[in-house]
Structure formats: C-alpha cells, structure tokens
Amino acid sequence: MSIQIEVKALGANEHAVHVSVPEAEYKKVYAGQLKKLGNQVKLQGFRPGKAPADVIKQKFGGQARQDAIDQLVRDHYVEALESSGLTPAIQPQIELTPVQESAGLNFTMKVVTWPSVELADLSRLKVDEQKVDVDDADVEEALDRLLAEQISYEEKVDYGALEGDALHIDFTGFISDEPFEGGRGENIRLVLGEGRFIPGFEEGLTGAKAGEQRTVNAKFPDDYNHEALAGMQARFEVLVRTVSQAKKATSLEELAGFIGFDDVDALKSDVSKRLSTEADHAGRAMNREAAYNALLAAHDITLPQALVDDAIQKNVQRLAEQLKSQGAQLTPEMMSDEAFKAQARDRSEHELRLTILLQAIRQAEDMKVSEDEVMERVAGMAERYPAQERDAFIRWFHQQEDQMDGLRDDIMQSQCVAYILRQAKTKQSSLSLSAWRAAQQAREEGGQLVAAAEREAA
C-alpha cells in the first residue's frame, strides 16, 4: 500500500501537498485502534477484552477514528514531505478532509518554503569600513572614571556608619508586633544610600556601630509589589554585625593598590587592553551592520506572509519571556499598539531577509565552522577570568548547548561579513572609542525619542 501525493502551488513559496491514504490501510489502522481500545476499556457486564466488536465500535468508534487519523498522519508526514521535494521553512499546517471509509483518508499540508535568491554581484557593493581606535584621551578618561567610582571598604570598630558605608546586618520585621513573612534576614549586606531597602530603613541605621542593636521604624510604599505589605507601618529589630568605611583612592598610585596592581603602569596597561577589546568589538559591530545593510539594499526579496507571521509570533514570544525574567510583562495594550506592531514586523522581515541572504552566501562558498575556531573563541572568552578559573569556565561553557550554538552562529556570521567586505568596494575610516560611544548614545537617545513620538502620535 502506498500513499498518493499531489503538489499544487498556492503562491510564491506556498504549496499545498495533498496526501491520499488508501482505503485498505485506513480500515486496517482503524480496526487496530478499535481492538486496542477493546483491550483497554472496561464495560459493565463484560470482562476486559471480551466485549463484542460491535459494542466497542458503537461506544468508541469516534475515538478509534480520531486515533487512526492521528496515527496515519504521523506515519506518512515525513514520507509525504520527502516525496513532495519541498523543504518547509516553518511547521506545515495540516488540514483534514472528513473521513469517508470508501475513499480512505485524505489530508493536505500547507507548506511554506524559503524564498530562493540569486546573489547579486557583491563586488558592486559599497561599504564604509570603520576602525575604532583607542587614544590616550580614552585611557585617561577611563582612569579618571575608575578613580571617581572605585571604592574599597575597611572594616571599623567603634565607628558610626555614614552614607556610602557598608554594613552586614541581621533583622526581623514586625507589623503590629507580629513577625511577617519575608521579614527576616541574616548577614545581609547593604550600602547606606543605595536605596535597596524600603524608605526609612537605611536612614534608621545611620550612625550605627558594629555590634549595636537598633529598632528601625519604616513604612512600606503604597505601591509595594507585595500587596499584603503595601502601605503598612513596620518595625525592624536590627543587629549590626559589621560596619565598613567606604574609602576612595585620591591618586592613581593609590587606585592601583586598591584593585591589586603593582604600579600605575600595570594599571594603565590593563585599562588599555580592556579598551582595545571594546574598540575591536565596536569596529566589528559597525562593519557587520554596514555589510548587512549593503547586502540587503542590493537584493529585493518577497517574503511569504505565513513566514513573516511566524517570525513575528516568535519574536514577540521571546520578548515576553525576556520581560517576564525581568519581572515585567507584555500587556495587551502593548500588543495592540500600532507602533509596536510595526516595529515587530519590520524587525522580523529584516531578520528573515538577512537569514536568506547569509544562507545563500554560506552555500555558495561552502562555509563551515571548525572546532578549532570554536575552541579559540571560548579560550578568548576565558581570558576575562583569573588564570586559575579559566579551565573550569571552558569546561562549563562547552556544556551549555544554547550558548555553544550561538557562538557557532556568531562565528559563521563573522565569516560571512569578512567575505562580503573582501568582495565589496570598501572605504576605510577610523574614529576614536570616545567618539563611537558618543555616537552610540546619540543613536540610543534618538531611538527612544522616535519611539516616544510614535507612541504620542498613535
């Protein structure tokens, strides 16, 4: 017994694959499902497995029919796709024709395939290739920022804590003299003035000394995220374990000692190295974006609507998961916002077109990612950690499948970008790291202003 396949084009990259399963096969599978149900179910007046076939069919024929359909679709799904010669870009949709036993089972798969593309002559592309440099002013700015922000803490005895100092405390909270859930903490670190605790709590510990016990009165905000505590007046019994005085370096020599360098030269060398890494990443990001924009501009790709809708759904789902991990949520109001929907569509279409073009380049040039390249990248990432921790990081990273897949994809994209830049007409220029940062900040602020204006217009 073999199935019959008929493929019809519905539109650009959209196809209907009609599948016909012979009557004999349908009846065989249906009878098998009836027998299976007869052995499993218990009917009053009959021993298990002994109920007459006509009784089983009368009571469970509908379920047996659905089970038979499910089994036949599973059995022939892959075979039908292979016979059609189509490679789905997204999960095919299956439509069932009402079963007529004399005609067997018929179902149709709506298959969306990736649009084919003929690569343009990449030598005609024009790309501004940027190099980001680290100059002396960048290093000096970073050192000044470190000098202003770097804080060390020195534990003190018989010293009253001031704003900026660090404390380790135990506390128990009470409302109306009753302890409340979540109101206990042991050896909790807080820095006075950071505002991590409810209003009035940190202020109540100003001047506290190590070993001191204090009673602190504070009120939970009216909009506190734990509804049972919102707006409630609380009392906290606090034991101050330690008080550490905040100290800032007053010179680069002192700063170097604070953060574990032998001298100022060693500190400057480390800062310069870190800035060079940032500049390298910035340059690669700019060149990647420029190469991609030139590639997209040179190709006109029509996307199937079903492919776009699927991409939008996945992007919105990822955004919802990301917001949820940050304690927020994607609201119906956001989902219905026209600016939000337009942005989601534009982003999805951009990603799809780029995916199609990069895949075409990979296939044309037979690009592959070697394990040596992966190992080199992971080893470079491990350089951010102390020498004694690098091997452990490398072992850990190799066990993270999602991150390893992301790394391989990033390496492949880097290969594609390098290929585009080799083929294209490039004009090279450079800018300082500080200029790149300023441009990034202006771009982010501009994006925020555009988004705000769009929301206001809507």
C-alpha positions in Angstrom: 0.0 0.0 0.0 1.4 3.4 -0.9 0.1 6.9 -0.5 -0.6 9.3 -3.4 0.9 12.8 -3.4 -0.2 15.8 -5.3 1.6 19.1 -5.0 0.0 22.4 -6.0 1.4 25.9 -5.9 -0.7 28.3 -4.0 1.6 31.3 -4.5 5.2 32.4 -4.2 6.8 29.8 -1.9 3.5 28.5 -0.7 2.3 25.0 -1.6 -0.5 22.5 -0.9 0.6 18.9 -0.6 -2.4 16.7 -0.9 -2.0 13.2 0.6 -4.3 10.3 -0.1 -4.1 7.2 2.1 -5.7 4.0 0.6 -9.0 2.8 1.9 -7.4 -0.6 2.9 -4.7 1.0 5.0 -7.2 3.3 6.8 -9.5 0.3 7.6 -6.6 -1.7 8.9 -5.4 1.0 11.2 -8.9 1.8 12.3 -9.6 -1.9 13.2 -6.3 -1.9 15.1 -7.3 1.1 17.1 -10.7 -0.4 17.9 -9.0 -3.6 19.1 -6.6 -1.7 21.2 -9.5 0.2 22.9 -11.4 -3.1 23.4 -8.5 -4.5 25.3 -8.1 -1.3 27.4 -11.6 -0.2 28.4 -13.9 -1.8 31.0 -17.5 -2.2 30.1 -20.2 -3.2 32.6 -21.3 -6.8 32.0 -18.1 -7.8 30.1 -14.7 -9.0 31.2 -11.7 -6.8 30.0 -11.1 -7.6 26.3 -14.2 -9.7 25.9 -16.8 -7.0 24.8 -18.2 -7.7 21.3 -16.7 -5.7 18.4 -20.0 -4.0 17.5 -20.4 -2.8 21.1 -16.9 -1.4 21.1 -17.5 0.3 17.8 -20.8 1.8 18.9 -19.3 3.3 22.1 -15.7 4.1 21.0 -15.8 4.3 17.2 -15.3 8.1 17.2 -12.2 7.9 19.4 -10.9 5.0 17.3 -11.4 7.0 14.1 -9.5 10.0 15.6 -6.7 7.8 16.8 -6.4 6.2 13.4 -6.2 9.5 11.7 -3.5 10.7 14.1 -1.5 7.6 13.5 -1.8 7.7 9.7 -0.8 11.4 9.6 2.2 10.7 11.8 3.1 7.6 9.8 3.0 9.4 6.4 4.0 13.0 7.3 7.7 12.7 6.6 7.2 10.4 3.6 4.8 12.9 2.1 7.2 15.8 2.6 10.1 13.9 1.1 8.0 12.8 -1.9 7.0 16.4 -2.5 10.6 17.6 -2.8 9.8 20.6 -0.6 11.8 21.8 2.4 9.5 23.6 4.9 10.7 26.9 6.3 8.1 26.7 9.1 6.0 23.9 10.6 3.4 22.9 7.9 -0.3 23.3 8.6 -2.4 20.2 8.3 -6.0 20.2 7.1 -8.0 17.0 7.3 -10.8 16.1 4.8 -13.8 14.4 6.6 -13.1 10.7 6.5 -15.1 8.6 4.1 -14.2 4.9 4.6 -14.7 4.1 0.9 -12.2 6.8 0.0 -9.6 6.2 2.7 -8.0 9.2 4.4 -7.1 12.5 2.8 -5.2 15.3 4.3 -3.5 18.4 3.0 -0.3 20.0 4.2 0.2 23.7 3.6 4.0 24.0 3.1 5.9 27.4 3.1 9.4 27.2 1.7 12.3 29.6 1.9 12.3 32.1 -1.0 15.1 31.4 -3.5 17.5 34.2 -4.1 20.2 34.8 -6.8 23.1 36.7 -5.2 23.9 40.0 -6.7 27.5 40.8 -7.8 28.9 41.6 -4.4 31.9 43.5 -6.0 29.4 46.2 -6.8 28.5 46.8 -3.1 29.9 49.9 -1.4 30.7 49.6 2.3 32.2 52.1 4.7 34.6 50.0 6.8 35.3 51.5 10.2 38.2 51.0 12.6 37.7 52.1 16.2 41.0 53.3 17.8 41.9 53.8 21.5 43.8 57.0 22.0 45.5 58.5 25.1 42.4 60.5 25.9 40.3 57.3 26.0 42.7 55.8 28.5 42.8 58.9 30.7 39.0 59.2 30.7 38.8 55.5 31.8 41.3 56.1 34.6 39.5 59.2 35.8 36.2 57.3 35.8 37.9 54.5 37.8 39.3 57.0 40.3 35.9 58.5 40.8 34.0 55.3 41.1 36.3 52.7 42.6 35.5 52.2 46.3 37.2 50.0 48.8 35.8 49.2 52.3 37.7 48.9 55.5 36.0 47.3 58.5 35.9 49.5 61.5 35.3 49.1 65.2 33.5 51.9 67.3 32.8 53.8 64.1 29.3 55.2 63.2 28.2 54.3 59.7 27.7 57.2 57.2 26.2 57.3 53.8 28.2 55.2 51.4 29.5 52.8 54.1 28.7 49.1 54.0 27.0 47.2 56.8 26.3 43.5 57.4 23.1 43.1 59.4 20.6 40.6 60.8 17.0 41.8 61.1 13.4 40.7 61.9 10.5 42.7 60.8 7.2 43.1 62.7 3.8 44.6 61.8 1.6 45.2 64.8 4.1 43.2 66.9 3.7 40.1 64.7 6.6 38.9 62.5 5.6 38.9 58.8 6.5 36.6 56.0 9.8 37.5 54.3 10.7 39.9 57.1 13.8 38.1 58.3 17.4 38.3 57.0 20.8 37.1 58.2 24.2 38.6 57.4 22.6 40.9 54.7 24.9 43.4 53.1 23.7 46.9 52.5 25.3 50.2 51.5 23.8 53.2 53.1 22.3 55.5 50.4 21.8 52.9 47.7 18.1 52.7 48.4 17.8 48.9 48.2 15.5 48.8 51.3 12.2 50.5 51.9 12.2 54.2 52.7 13.3 54.9 56.2 15.2 51.6 56.8 18.7 52.7 55.7 18.2 56.2 57.3 17.4 54.4 60.6 20.9 52.8 60.5 22.9 56.0 60.0 25.5 56.3 62.8 25.1 52.6 63.8 28.3 50.8 65.1 29.4 47.2 64.8 27.6 45.1 67.5 24.9 47.6 68.0 21.2 46.6 68.1 18.7 49.1 66.8 15.0 49.4 66.3 14.1 50.9 62.9 10.6 52.1 62.0 9.8 52.3 58.3 6.7 52.2 56.1 6.2 50.1 53.0 5.3 52.2 49.9 1.7 52.2 48.9 2.6 50.6 45.6 4.8 47.9 47.1 4.8 44.8 44.9 3.7 42.6 47.9 0.1 43.7 48.2 -0.3 42.4 51.8 2.5 44.8 52.9 1.7 47.8 50.8 1.3 50.9 52.9 1.9 49.1 56.1 4.0 50.6 59.0 6.7 48.1 60.2 9.2 47.8 63.0 12.6 46.1 62.4 14.8 44.8 65.1 18.3 45.0 63.7 21.7 43.6 64.8 24.6 45.4 63.1 27.3 42.7 62.6 30.0 44.8 60.9 30.5 48.4 59.7 33.0 49.0 56.9 34.0 52.5 56.0 34.0 53.5 52.3 37.3 54.8 51.0 38.1 56.3 47.6 41.6 56.5 46.1 43.0 60.0 45.8 45.7 59.2 43.3 46.4 56.7 40.5 49.1 55.1 42.7 46.5 54.5 45.5 44.0 53.3 43.0 46.4 50.7 41.5 47.0 49.3 45.0 43.2 49.3 45.7 42.5 47.0 42.8 45.6 44.8 43.0 48.1 46.2 40.5 51.8 46.5 41.3 52.0 50.1 40.0 50.3 52.7 37.8 51.9 51.4 34.6 50.4 47.9 35.2 47.0 49.6 35.8 47.3 51.6 32.6 48.3 48.6 30.6 45.3 46.6 31.8 42.9 49.5 31.1 44.4 50.0 27.6 44.0 46.3 26.9 40.3 46.3 28.0 39.6 49.4 25.9 41.3 47.8 22.9 39.0 44.8 23.3 35.9 47.1 23.4 37.1 49.0 20.4 37.7 45.8 18.4 34.2 44.6 19.3 32.8 48.1 18.3 34.6 48.1 15.0 33.4 44.6 14.1 29.8 45.5 15.1 29.8 48.6 12.9 31.3 46.7 9.9 28.8 43.9 10.4 25.9 46.3 10.3 27.4 48.2 7.3 28.0 45.0 5.3 24.5 43.7 6.1 22.8 46.9 5.1 24.7 46.9 1.8 23.8 43.3 1.2 20.1 43.9 1.9 20.0 47.0 -0.2 21.3 45.0 -3.2 18.5 42.4 -3.1 14.7 42.5 -3.4 13.2 39.5 -1.6 9.4 38.9 -1.4 8.6 37.1 1.8 5.6 34.7 2.2 3.1 36.2 4.6 2.9 33.0 6.7 6.7 33.1 7.1 6.5 36.7 8.3 3.6 36.0 10.7 5.6 33.0 12.2 8.7 35.2 12.7 6.6 37.9 14.4 5.0 35.4 16.7 8.4 34.0 17.8 9.9 37.4 18.3 7.0 38.6 20.4 7.2 35.4 22.4 10.9 35.9 23.1 10.2 39.5 24.1 7.5 38.3 26.5 9.9 35.8 28.1 12.6 38.4 28.4 10.2 40.8 30.1 9.0 38.1 32.4 12.5 37.3 33.5 12.9 41.0 34.4 9.7 41.0 36.5 7.6 42.7 33.8 5.1 41.6 31.3 3.9 42.2 27.7 0.4 43.7 28.2 -2.5 43.6 25.7 -2.2 47.4 25.4 1.4 47.0 24.2 0.4 44.2 21.8 -2.3 46.3 20.2 -0.1 49.4 19.9 0.4 50.2 16.2 4.0 51.4 16.6 4.8 48.2 18.5 3.3 46.0 15.8 5.1 48.0 13.0 8.4 47.6 14.8 7.8 43.9 15.3 7.0 43.4 11.6 10.0 45.5 10.4 12.4 43.6 12.7 11.0 40.2 11.7 11.2 41.0 7.9 14.7 42.4 8.3 15.9 39.2 10.1 14.2 36.9 7.6 15.7 38.6 4.5 19.2 38.6 6.2 18.9 35.0 7.1 18.0 34.1 3.5 20.9 36.1 2.1 23.5 34.8 4.5 22.4 31.2 3.9 22.9 31.8 0.2 26.4 33.0 0.8 27.2 30.1 3.1 26.0 27.6 0.5 27.7 29.4 -2.4 31.1 29.4 -0.6 30.6 26.1 1.3 31.4 27.9 4.6 31.8 25.8 7.7 32.7 26.4 11.3 35.6 24.4 12.6 36.0 23.2 16.2 39.4 24.9 16.3 37.6 28.3 15.7 35.1 27.5 18.4 37.9 26.5 20.9 39.8 29.7 20.1 36.7 31.8 20.7 36.0 30.1 24.0 39.6 30.4 25.1 39.4 34.1 24.4 36.3 34.5 26.5 38.0 32.7 29.3 40.7 35.4 29.4 38.2 37.6 31.3 38.6 35.3 34.3 41.5 34.7 36.7 44.0 32.2 35.3 43.0 29.6 37.9 39.4 29.7 36.8 39.8 29.6 33.0 39.8 25.8 32.6 36.7 25.5 34.7 34.9 28.2 32.6 35.9 26.4 29.3 34.5 23.1 30.6 31.3 24.8 31.8 30.8 26.7 28.5 31.1 23.6 26.4 28.2 22.1 28.4 25.9 25.0 27.5 24.3 23.8 24.2 22.4 27.0 23.5 25.4 29.2 24.1 27.6 26.9 22.0 25.1 27.1 19.1 25.0 30.9 19.5 28.8 31.0 19.4 29.0 28.9 16.2 26.3 31.1 14.6 28.3 34.2 15.5 31.5 32.7 14.0 29.6 31.9 10.8 28.3 35.4 10.6 31.8 36.7 11.1 32.9 34.6 8.1 30.1 36.0 6.0 30.9 39.6 6.9 34.6 39.0 6.1 33.6 37.6 2.7 31.3 40.5 1.9 34.0 43.0 2.9 36.5 41.2 0.7 34.2 41.3 -2.3 32.8 44.8 -1.8 34.3 48.2 -2.6 35.3 49.5 0.8 36.2 52.9 2.0 38.2 52.8 5.3 38.0 55.4 8.0 38.6 55.5 11.7 37.2 57.1 14.8 38.1 57.2 18.5 36.5 55.0 21.1 35.0 58.0 22.8 33.5 59.3 19.5 32.0 55.8 18.9 30.5 55.8 22.4 29.0 59.3 21.9 27.5 58.2 18.5 26.0 55.1 20.2 24.5 57.2 23.0 23.0 59.7 20.5 21.6 56.8 18.5 20.0 55.2 21.5 18.5 58.5 22.6 17.3 59.1 19.1 15.6 55.7 19.1 13.9 56.5 22.4 12.7 59.8 21.1 11.4 58.3 17.9 9.6 55.6 19.9 8.1 58.2 22.2 7.0 60.3 19.3 5.4 57.3 17.6 3.5 56.4 20.8 2.4 60.0 21.2 1.2 60.2 17.5 -0.7 56.9 18.0 
